[in-house]
Amino acid sequence: MTEYELIKERLEKDHQRAIDDIMYQHYIEQDLGPAVGAKKLGIPRRAFVYFVQQCGLQKDKFDLIKKKVLNTGDWMAAL
């Protein structure tokens, strides 16, 4: 078993949910970055980034950021 598989098993056991749900909650819903998210989950930062990539959450994060910018009107100030 790889290090990532061991971390995944531990997280899923601790949170009683699939890794996709755990990562979505921390990375998208709570809007945590890799450093803070990893610290909160008690895993290495590189593992957090690995799971974000494996779960395909980059597009969701980009959409969240885009939505925030459009809602705050910051894009008008940049013009």
N, CA, C and O atoms as a GROMACS GRO file, in nm:
protein
  316
    1MET      N    1   0.082  -0.119   0.000
    1MET     CA    2   0.000   0.000   0.000
    1MET      C    3   0.087   0.125   0.000
    1MET      O    4   0.189   0.132   0.068
    2THR      N    5   0.044   0.225  -0.078
    2THR     CA    6   0.121   0.348  -0.083
    2THR      C    7   0.085   0.437   0.036
    2THR      O    8  -0.012   0.414   0.107
    3GLU      N    9   0.166   0.539   0.056
    3GLU     CA   10   0.142   0.634   0.165
    3GLU      C   11   0.006   0.701   0.148
    3GLU      O   12  -0.067   0.719   0.246
    4TYR      N   13  -0.028   0.738   0.024
    4TYR     CA   14  -0.156   0.804  -0.001
    4TYR      C   15  -0.275   0.712   0.028
    4TYR      O   16  -0.377   0.758   0.080
    5GLU      N   17  -0.261   0.585  -0.004
    5GLU     CA   18  -0.369   0.490   0.025
    5GLU      C   19  -0.390   0.475   0.175
    5GLU      O   20  -0.504   0.466   0.222
    6LEU      N   21  -0.281   0.474   0.250
    6LEU     CA   22  -0.292   0.465   0.396
    6LEU      C   23  -0.358   0.589   0.454
    6LEU      O   24  -0.443   0.580   0.544
    7ILE      N   25  -0.320   0.705   0.404
    7ILE     CA   26  -0.381   0.831   0.450
    7ILE      C   27  -0.529   0.833   0.415
    7ILE      O   28  -0.612   0.873   0.496
    8LYS      N   29  -0.561   0.790   0.293
    8LYS     CA   30  -0.701   0.787   0.248
    8LYS      C   31  -0.785   0.696   0.339
    8LYS      O   32  -0.894   0.734   0.381
    9GLU      N   33  -0.734   0.577   0.367
    9GLU     CA   34  -0.806   0.483   0.454
    9GLU      C   35  -0.830   0.543   0.593
    9GLU      O   36  -0.939   0.530   0.649
   10ARG      N   37  -0.727   0.608   0.647
   10ARG     CA   38  -0.740   0.667   0.780
   10ARG      C   39  -0.843   0.780   0.780
   10ARG      O   40  -0.926   0.788   0.871
   11LEU      N   41  -0.839   0.866   0.679
   11LEU     CA   42  -0.936   0.976   0.672
   11LEU      C   43  -1.078   0.924   0.658
   11LEU      O   44  -1.169   0.972   0.725
   12GLU      N   45  -1.096   0.827   0.570
   12GLU     CA   46  -1.230   0.772   0.548
   12GLU      C   47  -1.282   0.704   0.676
   12GLU      O   48  -1.401   0.712   0.707
   13LYS      N   49  -1.194   0.639   0.747
   13LYS     CA   50  -1.234   0.573   0.872
   13LYS      C   51  -1.268   0.678   0.979
   13LYS      O   52  -1.369   0.665   1.048
   14ASP      N   53  -1.184   0.779   0.992
   14ASP     CA   54  -1.206   0.883   1.094
   14ASP      C   55  -1.332   0.964   1.068
   14ASP      O   56  -1.403   1.000   1.162
   15HIS      N   57  -1.360   0.994   0.941
   15HIS     CA   58  -1.473   1.081   0.906
   15HIS      C   59  -1.597   1.004   0.864
   15HIS      O   60  -1.703   1.064   0.845
   16GLN      N   61  -1.586   0.874   0.849
   16GLN     CA   62  -1.699   0.789   0.809
   16GLN      C   63  -1.763   0.835   0.678
   16GLN      O   64  -1.885   0.827   0.661
   17ARG      N   65  -1.680   0.884   0.586
   17ARG     CA   66  -1.726   0.928   0.454
   17ARG      C   67  -1.619   0.899   0.351
   17ARG      O   68  -1.504   0.871   0.384
   18ALA      N   69  -1.659   0.907   0.224
   18ALA     CA   70  -1.564   0.886   0.115
   18ALA      C   71  -1.469   1.005   0.106
   18ALA      O   72  -1.502   1.116   0.147
   19ILE      N   73  -1.351   0.979   0.052
   19ILE     CA   74  -1.249   1.084   0.040
   19ILE      C   75  -1.300   1.200  -0.044
   19ILE      O   76  -1.265   1.315  -0.016
   20ASP      N   77  -1.381   1.173  -0.146
   20ASP     CA   78  -1.436   1.280  -0.230
   20ASP      C   79  -1.518   1.378  -0.146
   20ASP      O   80  -1.505   1.499  -0.162
   21ASP      N   81  -1.600   1.325  -0.057
   21ASP     CA   82  -1.684   1.410   0.028
   21ASP      C   83  -1.600   1.490   0.128
   21ASP      O   84  -1.626   1.607   0.153
   22ILE      N   85  -1.502   1.426   0.184
   22ILE     CA   86  -1.414   1.491   0.282
   22ILE      C   87  -1.341   1.608   0.217
   22ILE      O   88  -1.336   1.718   0.271
   23MET      N   89  -1.284   1.582   0.100
   23MET     CA   90  -1.208   1.685   0.031
   23MET      C   91  -1.299   1.798  -0.017
   23MET      O   92  -1.262   1.915  -0.009
   24TYR      N   93  -1.416   1.764  -0.067
   24TYR     CA   94  -1.509   1.867  -0.113
   24TYR      C   95  -1.549   1.959   0.002
   24TYR      O   96  -1.554   2.080  -0.014
   25GLN      N   97  -1.576   1.899   0.116
   25GLN     CA   98  -1.616   1.978   0.232
   25GLN      C   99  -1.506   2.077   0.272
   25GLN      O  100  -1.533   2.194   0.297
   26HIS      N  101  -1.382   2.029   0.277
   26HIS     CA  102  -1.273   2.115   0.324
   26HIS      C  103  -1.225   2.212   0.217
   26HIS      O  104  -1.202   2.330   0.246
   27TYR      N  105  -1.210   2.165   0.094
   27TYR     CA  106  -1.150   2.247  -0.012
   27TYR      C  107  -1.251   2.343  -0.075
   27TYR      O  108  -1.214   2.456  -0.109
   28ILE      N  109  -1.375   2.301  -0.092
   28ILE     CA  110  -1.475   2.384  -0.159
   28ILE      C  111  -1.569   2.451  -0.058
   28ILE      O  112  -1.578   2.574  -0.055
   29GLU      N  113  -1.638   2.372   0.022
   29GLU     CA  114  -1.738   2.430   0.112
   29GLU      C  115  -1.676   2.520   0.219
   29GLU      O  116  -1.727   2.629   0.245
   30GLN      N  117  -1.567   2.476   0.280
   30GLN     CA  118  -1.501   2.558   0.382
   30GLN      C  119  -1.400   2.653   0.321
   30GLN      O  120  -1.346   2.740   0.390
   31ASP      N  121  -1.373   2.636   0.191
   31ASP     CA  122  -1.282   2.722   0.114
   31ASP      C  123  -1.142   2.729   0.176
   31ASP      O  124  -1.082   2.836   0.186
   32LEU      N  125  -1.091   2.613   0.217
   32LEU     CA  126  -0.958   2.606   0.274
   32LEU      C  127  -0.855   2.578   0.166
   32LEU      O  128  -0.881   2.503   0.072
   33GLY      N  129  -0.739   2.637   0.179
   33GLY     CA  130  -0.629   2.609   0.089
   33GLY      C  131  -0.557   2.483   0.132
   33GLY      O  132  -0.592   2.423   0.234
   34PRO      N  133  -0.456   2.442   0.056
   34PRO     CA  134  -0.385   2.319   0.088
   34PRO      C  135  -0.317   2.317   0.224
   34PRO      O  136  -0.321   2.216   0.294
   35ALA      N  137  -0.255   2.427   0.263
   35ALA     CA  138  -0.182   2.428   0.391
   35ALA      C  139  -0.278   2.418   0.510
   35ALA      O  140  -0.258   2.336   0.600
   36VAL      N  141  -0.382   2.502   0.510
   36VAL     CA  142  -0.476   2.503   0.621
   36VAL      C  143  -0.560   2.375   0.621
   36VAL      O  144  -0.584   2.316   0.726
   37GLY      N  145  -0.604   2.332   0.503
   37GLY     CA  146  -0.684   2.210   0.492
   37GLY      C  147  -0.608   2.088   0.541
   37GLY      O  148  -0.662   2.003   0.612
   38ALA      N  149  -0.482   2.079   0.501
   38ALA     CA  150  -0.398   1.967   0.543
   38ALA      C  151  -0.378   1.967   0.694
   38ALA      O  152  -0.384   1.863   0.758
   39LYS      N  153  -0.354   2.085   0.749
   39LYS     CA  154  -0.334   2.096   0.895
   39LYS      C  155  -0.461   2.054   0.968
   39LYS      O  156  -0.454   1.983   1.069
   40LYS      N  157  -0.576   2.099   0.919
   40LYS     CA  158  -0.702   2.066   0.984
   40LYS      C  159  -0.730   1.916   0.979
   40LYS      O  160  -0.785   1.859   1.074
   41LEU      N  161  -0.692   1.851   0.868
   41LEU     CA  162  -0.715   1.707   0.854
   41LEU      C  163  -0.602   1.624   0.917
   41LEU      O  164  -0.617   1.503   0.936
   42GLY      N  165  -0.492   1.688   0.950
   42GLY     CA  166  -0.380   1.617   1.010
   42GLY      C  167  -0.303   1.531   0.911
   42GLY      O  168  -0.255   1.423   0.944
   43ILE      N  169  -0.292   1.583   0.787
   43ILE     CA  170  -0.219   1.509   0.683
   43ILE      C  171  -0.115   1.601   0.621
   43ILE      O  172  -0.123   1.723   0.638
   44PRO      N  173  -0.017   1.545   0.551
   44PRO     CA  174   0.081   1.631   0.483
   44PRO      C  175   0.015   1.714   0.372
   44PRO      O  176  -0.083   1.671   0.311
   45ARG      N  177   0.070   1.832   0.348
   45ARG     CA  178   0.017   1.920   0.245
   45ARG      C  179   0.017   1.852   0.109
   45ARG      O  180  -0.079   1.865   0.032
   46ARG      N  181   0.122   1.779   0.078
   46ARG     CA  182   0.131   1.713  -0.052
   46ARG      C  183   0.020   1.609  -0.069
   46ARG      O  184  -0.027   1.586  -0.181
   47ALA      N  185  -0.022   1.547   0.041
   47ALA     CA  186  -0.133   1.451   0.034
   47ALA      C  187  -0.264   1.525   0.007
   47ALA      O  188  -0.347   1.476  -0.069
   48PHE      N  189  -0.282   1.640   0.069
   48PHE     CA  190  -0.402   1.721   0.045
   48PHE      C  191  -0.411   1.759  -0.102
   48PHE      O  192  -0.516   1.744  -0.165
   49VAL      N  193  -0.301   1.807  -0.158
   49VAL     CA  194  -0.297   1.845  -0.300
   49VAL      C  195  -0.324   1.723  -0.387
   49VAL      O  196  -0.397   1.733  -0.485
   50TYR      N  197  -0.266   1.610  -0.353
   50TYR     CA  198  -0.287   1.486  -0.429
   50TYR      C  199  -0.435   1.449  -0.432
   50TYR      O  200  -0.487   1.415  -0.539
   51PHE      N  201  -0.502   1.455  -0.319
   51PHE     CA  202  -0.644   1.418  -0.313
   51PHE      C  203  -0.731   1.520  -0.386
   51PHE      O  204  -0.831   1.483  -0.447
   52VAL      N  205  -0.695   1.647  -0.380
   52VAL     CA  206  -0.769   1.749  -0.456
   52VAL      C  207  -0.762   1.714  -0.605
   52VAL      O  208  -0.863   1.721  -0.675
   53GLN      N  209  -0.643   1.677  -0.652
   53GLN     CA  210  -0.627   1.641  -0.793
   53GLN      C  211  -0.700   1.512  -0.826
   53GLN      O  212  -0.764   1.502  -0.931
   54GLN      N  213  -0.692   1.414  -0.740
   54GLN     CA  214  -0.758   1.286  -0.764
   54GLN      C  215  -0.911   1.301  -0.766
   54GLN      O  216  -0.979   1.230  -0.840
   55CYS      N  217  -0.962   1.391  -0.687
   55CYS     CA  218  -1.108   1.413  -0.680
   55CYS      C  219  -1.155   1.511  -0.786
   55CYS      O  220  -1.276   1.533  -0.800
   56GLY      N  221  -1.062   1.570  -0.860
   56GLY     CA  222  -1.097   1.663  -0.967
   56GLY      C  223  -1.164   1.791  -0.917
   56GLY      O  224  -1.260   1.838  -0.978
   57LEU      N  225  -1.114   1.846  -0.809
   57LEU     CA  226  -1.178   1.963  -0.748
   57LEU      C  227  -1.122   2.097  -0.796
   57LEU      O  228  -1.170   2.202  -0.752
   58GLN      N  229  -1.023   2.096  -0.884
   58GLN     CA  230  -0.964   2.221  -0.931
   58GLN      C  231  -1.068   2.307  -1.003
   58GLN      O  232  -1.074   2.428  -0.981
   59LYS      N  233  -1.150   2.247  -1.088
   59LYS     CA  234  -1.251   2.322  -1.163
   59LYS      C  235  -1.355   2.380  -1.067
   59LYS      O  236  -1.397   2.495  -1.083
   60ASP      N  237  -1.396   2.303  -0.967
   60ASP     CA  238  -1.493   2.352  -0.870
   60ASP      C  239  -1.437   2.472  -0.792
   60ASP      O  240  -1.509   2.568  -0.766
   61LYS      N  241  -1.308   2.465  -0.757
   61LYS     CA  242  -1.245   2.575  -0.684
   61LYS      C  243  -1.237   2.699  -0.773
   61LYS      O  244  -1.262   2.811  -0.727
   62PHE      N  245  -1.202   2.680  -0.899
   62PHE     CA  246  -1.195   2.791  -0.993
   62PHE      C  247  -1.333   2.856  -1.007
   62PHE      O  248  -1.344   2.979  -1.008
   63ASP      N  249  -1.436   2.775  -1.019
   63ASP     CA  250  -1.573   2.828  -1.030
   63ASP      C  251  -1.612   2.906  -0.905
   63ASP      O  252  -1.678   3.010  -0.914
   64LEU      N  253  -1.572   2.857  -0.788
   64LEU     CA  254  -1.601   2.925  -0.662
   64LEU      C  255  -1.533   3.062  -0.658
   64LEU      O  256  -1.594   3.162  -0.620
   65ILE      N  257  -1.407   3.066  -0.698
   65ILE     CA  258  -1.332   3.192  -0.699
   65ILE      C  259  -1.394   3.289  -0.798
   65ILE      O  260  -1.411   3.407  -0.768
   66LYS      N  261  -1.428   3.239  -0.916
   66LYS     CA  262  -1.489   3.323  -1.019
   66LYS      C  263  -1.621   3.381  -0.969
   66LYS      O  264  -1.650   3.499  -0.990
   67LYS      N  265  -1.701   3.298  -0.903
   67LYS     CA  266  -1.829   3.343  -0.849
   67LYS      C  267  -1.809   3.451  -0.744
   67LYS      O  268  -1.883   3.550  -0.742
   68LYS      N  269  -1.710   3.434  -0.656
   68LYS     CA  270  -1.682   3.534  -0.553
   68LYS      C  271  -1.642   3.667  -0.615
   68LYS      O  272  -1.688   3.773  -0.571
   69VAL      N  273  -1.557   3.662  -0.714
   69VAL     CA  274  -1.510   3.785  -0.778
   69VAL      C  275  -1.624   3.857  -0.846
   69VAL      O  276  -1.637   3.979  -0.836
   70LEU      N  277  -1.708   3.782  -0.916
   70LEU     CA  278  -1.820   3.845  -0.985
   70LEU      C  279  -1.922   3.903  -0.888
   70LEU      O  280  -1.984   4.006  -0.916
   71ASN      N  281  -1.940   3.837  -0.776
   71ASN     CA  282  -2.037   3.885  -0.676
   71ASN      C  283  -1.990   4.007  -0.599
   71ASN      O  284  -2.072   4.086  -0.553
   72THR      N  285  -1.860   4.024  -0.585
   72THR     CA  286  -1.810   4.136  -0.507
   72THR      C  287  -1.788   4.260  -0.593
   72THR      O  288  -1.766   4.369  -0.540
   73GLY      N  289  -1.792   4.244  -0.723
   73GLY     CA  290  -1.771   4.358  -0.811
   73GLY      C  291  -1.625   4.395  -0.827
   73GLY      O  292  -1.594   4.499  -0.885
   74ASP      N  293  -1.536   4.313  -0.778
   74ASP     CA  294  -1.392   4.342  -0.791
   74ASP      C  295  -1.347   4.347  -0.936
   74ASP      O  296  -1.251   4.416  -0.970
   75TRP      N  297  -1.416   4.276  -1.022
   75TRP     CA  298  -1.375   4.275  -1.162
   75TRP      C  299  -1.396   4.413  -1.224
   75TRP      O  300  -1.326   4.448  -1.319
   76MET      N  301  -1.490   4.491  -1.175
   76MET     CA  302  -1.512   4.626  -1.227
   76MET      C  303  -1.396   4.717  -1.188
   76MET      O  304  -1.353   4.802  -1.266
   77ALA      N  305  -1.345   4.700  -1.068
   77ALA     CA  306  -1.235   4.784  -1.021
   77ALA      C  307  -1.107   4.758  -1.101
   77ALA      O  308  -1.022   4.845  -1.113
   78ALA      N  309  -1.095   4.637  -1.154
   78ALA     CA  310  -0.974   4.601  -1.230
   78ALA      C  311  -0.973   4.666  -1.368
   78ALA      O  312  -0.868   4.676  -1.432
   79LEU      N  313  -1.089   4.710  -1.415
   79LEU     CA  314  -1.096   4.771  -1.550
   79LEU      C  315  -1.046   4.909  -1.552
   79LEU      O  316  -1.045   4.972  -1.658
   0.00000   0.00000   0.00000
